[in-house]
Amino acid sequence: MNWMTAKALFSQTMSSVYDQNEISSLYRLFLEDYLQVSPHVHLYTPQDELNSIQMEKFNKGLSRLNQSTPIQYLTQKAFFCDLNFKVNSSVLIPRPETEDLVRIIYDIHQKKGAENLKILDLGTGSGCIAIALKSQFKKASVIGVDISQKALDVAKYNAELQKTPIDFVLEDLGDYRSDLTFDIIVSNPPYVLESEKVLMHPNVLNYEPETALFVPDNDPLKYYKAIVQSINFGTLKTRSLFLEINPKCLDALIDLMKPLGAIEIHKDLSEKKRFIEVNI
């Protein structure tokens, strides 16, 4: 099989799962990050044959993608805030809207001329938020907390990859205690309702860790309550709190956060009310 035929086979196979624009982007990542060949190979040398190793890898990868495996898990690579992260099925794939959260925090604290910040990331996962903030605030002290050792192994790898020294702690976000007073506590906890599963693509439902995504419909604020309780009890102290949220729960979250301090709501790039900032 030559590269032109390979491209046609990829497009035909993926057409039942993705639209044409998505297929083009997917194929580029498939070539560059998975097969590790030029993304233009089908243009420059379309008649060249795939060697036996490339052929075997091509077929295996295409089969996995056709079963809705996310391309990021196939390549073990995702980009977030212009940084390259390792990802696998132990961690969520970083989302574009979470980049907005990092941008909001950066814009607010850059204007204040902040440098030696103390930052706590609760539910750090792949470490993407903690690492992105550390990469922008070089003098900051950053701690990332997660209940999953496998997730922390990925986060530690990513911190080393990006040369961003971060302290990672194995702990449930509701149980973490500290004597420090943080400038920023940030969290993107699980917030997708169980009832929303029917709206989600199989490449999310079948592959990304459920415990990092979903909350029961009868207790959608469980992780936010745990964070607020830690602040109320004084086991966590912070000057500001930044949370990614489910817009459906906005009113209930405002009621929950109001006793802590002044609240500001921020929108993501899709104009959804996606983030809550609390100044305490």
C-alpha positions as CSV (number, residue, x, y, z in Angstrom):
1,M,0.0,0.0,0.0
2,N,1.3,3.4,-0.9
3,W,0.8,6.7,1.0
4,M,-1.9,8.0,-1.4
5,T,-3.9,4.8,-0.9
6,A,-3.3,4.9,2.8
7,K,-4.8,8.4,3.0
8,A,-7.9,7.3,1.0
9,L,-8.4,4.3,3.3
10,F,-8.0,6.5,6.4
11,S,-10.6,9.0,5.1
12,Q,-13.0,6.3,4.1
13,T,-12.8,4.4,7.4
14,M,-13.1,7.6,9.5
15,S,-16.0,9.1,7.5
16,S,-18.5,7.2,9.7
17,V,-17.1,8.8,12.8
18,Y,-15.9,12.3,11.9
19,D,-16.7,15.0,9.4
20,Q,-14.2,15.8,6.6
21,N,-12.5,18.8,8.4
22,E,-12.0,16.7,11.5
23,I,-10.6,13.8,9.4
24,S,-8.0,16.1,7.8
25,S,-6.7,17.3,11.2
26,L,-6.9,13.8,12.6
27,Y,-4.8,12.4,9.7
28,R,-2.1,15.0,10.2
29,L,-1.8,14.0,13.9
30,F,-1.9,10.3,12.9
31,L,1.0,10.7,10.5
32,E,3.1,13.1,12.5
33,D,2.7,12.0,16.1
34,Y,1.7,8.4,15.7
35,L,3.5,7.1,12.6
36,Q,6.2,9.7,13.0
37,V,6.4,10.6,9.3
38,S,5.9,13.9,7.5
39,P,2.3,15.0,7.5
40,H,2.8,15.8,3.8
41,V,4.2,12.4,2.8
42,H,1.1,11.7,0.6
43,L,1.8,14.9,-1.3
44,Y,5.6,14.7,-1.7
45,T,6.0,10.9,-2.3
46,P,2.5,9.6,-2.8
47,Q,3.6,6.4,-4.6
48,D,6.1,5.3,-2.0
49,E,5.1,2.1,-0.3
50,L,4.7,1.8,3.5
51,N,7.3,-0.5,4.9
52,S,6.1,-3.5,7.0
53,I,6.5,-1.8,10.3
54,Q,4.6,1.3,9.1
55,M,1.9,-1.0,7.6
56,E,1.4,-2.9,10.8
57,K,1.2,0.3,12.9
58,F,-1.1,2.0,10.4
59,N,-3.6,-0.9,10.6
60,K,-3.5,-1.1,14.4
61,G,-3.9,2.6,14.8
62,L,-6.7,2.9,12.3
63,S,-8.5,0.1,13.9
64,R,-8.3,1.8,17.4
65,L,-9.5,5.1,16.0
66,N,-12.4,3.4,14.3
67,Q,-13.3,2.0,17.8
68,S,-13.5,5.7,19.0
69,T,-10.1,5.7,20.8
70,P,-9.1,9.4,21.1
71,I,-6.2,10.4,18.9
72,Q,-4.5,11.9,22.0
73,Y,-4.5,8.5,23.7
74,L,-3.2,6.8,20.5
75,T,-0.3,9.3,20.3
76,Q,-0.1,9.8,24.1
77,K,0.2,13.5,23.3
78,A,-2.0,16.6,23.8
79,F,-1.4,20.3,23.5
80,F,-2.5,22.8,26.2
81,C,-1.5,26.5,26.4
82,D,1.1,25.9,23.7
83,L,2.7,23.2,25.7
84,N,3.1,19.5,24.9
85,F,1.7,17.0,27.5
86,K,1.7,13.3,27.8
87,V,-1.7,11.8,28.3
88,N,-3.1,8.3,28.7
89,S,-6.3,6.7,29.9
90,S,-5.4,7.6,33.5
91,V,-6.0,11.3,32.9
92,L,-8.5,13.5,31.1
93,I,-7.5,15.0,27.8
94,P,-7.0,18.8,28.4
95,R,-9.9,20.8,27.0
96,P,-9.7,24.2,25.2
97,E,-12.1,25.8,27.7
98,T,-9.7,25.0,30.5
99,E,-7.1,27.0,28.6
100,D,-9.4,29.9,29.1
101,L,-9.3,29.4,32.8
102,V,-5.5,29.6,32.8
103,R,-5.6,32.7,30.6
104,I,-8.1,34.4,33.0
105,I,-5.9,33.7,36.0
106,Y,-2.8,34.9,34.2
107,D,-4.4,38.1,32.9
108,I,-5.7,39.0,36.4
109,H,-2.5,38.4,38.3
110,Q,-0.2,39.7,35.6
111,K,-1.9,43.1,35.9
112,K,-1.3,43.0,39.6
113,G,2.4,42.5,38.9
114,A,2.4,39.2,40.9
115,E,5.5,37.0,40.9
116,N,6.1,34.9,44.0
117,L,2.6,33.4,44.0
118,K,1.6,30.3,46.0
119,I,-0.7,28.2,43.8
120,L,-2.7,25.1,44.7
121,D,-4.3,23.0,41.9
122,L,-6.9,20.6,43.4
123,G,-7.6,17.6,41.1
124,T,-4.5,18.2,39.0
125,G,-4.9,15.2,36.7
126,S,-2.3,15.4,33.9
127,G,-0.9,18.6,35.7
128,C,-1.9,20.8,32.7
129,I,-3.3,23.7,34.8
130,A,-0.5,23.6,37.4
131,I,2.3,23.3,34.7
132,A,0.8,26.0,32.5
133,L,0.6,28.4,35.4
134,K,4.1,27.6,36.6
135,S,5.4,28.1,33.0
136,Q,3.9,31.7,33.1
137,F,4.7,32.5,36.7
138,K,8.3,31.3,36.9
139,K,8.8,32.3,40.5
140,A,5.5,30.8,41.7
141,S,5.4,27.9,44.2
142,V,2.9,25.4,42.9
143,I,1.3,22.3,44.4
144,G,-0.8,19.8,42.5
145,V,-3.1,17.4,44.4
146,D,-4.9,14.3,43.0
147,I,-6.4,11.1,44.4
148,S,-5.0,9.0,41.6
149,Q,-1.4,7.8,41.8
150,K,-1.5,6.9,38.1
151,A,-2.6,10.5,37.3
152,L,0.2,11.9,39.4
153,D,2.8,9.7,37.6
154,V,1.6,11.4,34.4
155,A,1.7,14.8,36.0
156,K,5.2,14.3,37.3
157,Y,6.4,13.2,33.9
158,N,4.8,16.3,32.3
159,A,6.4,18.6,34.9
160,E,9.8,17.2,34.1
161,L,9.1,17.5,30.4
162,Q,8.3,21.2,30.7
163,K,11.0,21.8,33.3
164,T,8.5,23.2,35.8
165,P,9.2,22.2,39.4
166,I,5.9,21.4,41.1
167,D,5.1,19.5,44.3
168,F,2.6,16.8,43.7
169,V,0.6,15.2,46.5
170,L,-1.5,12.1,46.6
171,E,-4.7,13.1,48.3
172,D,-8.4,13.5,47.8
173,L,-9.1,17.2,47.1
174,G,-11.5,17.4,50.0
175,D,-8.9,16.0,52.5
176,Y,-5.9,18.0,51.6
177,R,-4.7,20.3,54.4
178,S,-2.0,23.0,54.4
179,D,-0.6,25.6,56.7
180,L,0.2,27.9,53.8
181,T,-1.9,30.8,52.7
182,F,-2.3,30.5,48.9
183,D,-2.7,33.3,46.5
184,I,-4.7,31.1,44.2
185,I,-6.6,27.8,44.6
186,V,-7.7,26.5,41.2
187,S,-9.8,23.5,40.5
188,N,-11.4,21.8,37.5
189,P,-13.2,19.0,39.4
190,P,-15.6,16.5,37.9
191,Y,-18.9,18.3,37.1
192,V,-20.6,16.5,34.2
193,L,-24.0,15.1,35.4
194,E,-24.6,11.4,35.0
195,S,-27.7,12.3,33.0
196,E,-25.5,14.1,30.5
197,K,-23.7,10.9,29.5
198,V,-26.3,10.4,26.7
199,L,-25.0,13.6,25.0
200,M,-21.3,12.5,25.0
201,H,-19.3,11.0,22.2
202,P,-18.1,7.4,22.6
203,N,-14.4,8.5,22.5
204,V,-15.1,10.3,25.8
205,L,-17.5,7.8,27.5
206,N,-15.5,4.6,26.6
207,Y,-12.0,5.9,27.2
208,E,-11.6,8.9,29.5
209,P,-11.6,8.2,33.3
210,E,-15.2,8.4,34.6
211,T,-14.2,9.4,38.1
212,A,-12.6,12.6,36.6
213,L,-15.7,13.5,34.6
214,F,-19.0,12.6,36.3
215,V,-21.0,13.5,39.4
216,P,-24.3,12.1,40.5
217,D,-27.4,14.2,39.5
218,N,-28.5,14.2,43.2
219,D,-25.2,15.7,44.3
220,P,-23.7,17.8,41.5
221,L,-21.8,20.1,43.7
222,K,-20.1,17.5,45.8
223,Y,-16.5,18.5,45.0
224,Y,-17.2,22.2,45.2
225,K,-18.8,21.7,48.6
226,A,-15.6,19.9,49.7
227,I,-13.4,22.8,48.7
228,V,-15.7,25.4,50.3
229,Q,-15.8,23.3,53.5
230,S,-12.0,23.2,53.7
231,I,-11.8,27.0,53.3
232,N,-14.6,27.5,55.9
233,F,-12.9,25.2,58.4
234,G,-9.6,26.9,57.9
235,T,-7.8,23.8,56.7
236,L,-7.2,25.6,53.4
237,K,-6.5,29.3,53.3
238,T,-6.4,31.4,50.1
239,R,-6.8,34.9,48.8
240,S,-8.6,33.8,45.6
241,L,-10.4,30.8,44.2
242,F,-10.9,29.9,40.5
243,L,-13.2,27.1,39.5
244,E,-14.3,25.6,36.2
245,I,-18.0,24.7,36.4
246,N,-21.0,23.2,34.7
247,P,-23.0,26.2,33.6
248,K,-26.2,24.3,34.5
249,C,-25.2,24.6,38.1
250,L,-24.3,28.3,38.1
251,D,-27.0,29.6,40.4
252,A,-26.5,26.9,43.0
253,L,-22.7,27.5,42.9
254,I,-23.1,31.2,43.4
255,D,-25.2,30.5,46.5
256,L,-22.6,28.1,47.7
257,M,-19.7,30.5,47.1
258,K,-21.3,33.8,48.2
259,P,-20.4,33.5,51.9
260,L,-16.7,33.2,51.0
261,G,-16.3,36.6,49.3
262,A,-16.8,38.7,46.2
263,I,-17.8,36.6,43.2
264,E,-17.1,37.2,39.5
265,I,-18.3,35.0,36.7
266,H,-16.1,34.5,33.6
267,K,-17.2,33.2,30.2
268,D,-15.2,30.8,28.0
269,L,-14.6,31.5,24.3
270,S,-17.9,29.9,23.5
271,E,-19.6,32.6,25.6
272,K,-20.7,30.0,28.2
273,K,-20.5,31.0,31.9
274,R,-17.8,28.5,32.6
275,F,-15.7,29.9,35.5
276,I,-16.2,31.3,39.0
277,E,-13.7,33.6,40.6
278,V,-14.0,34.2,44.4
279,N,-11.9,36.9,46.1
280,I,-11.8,36.0,49.8
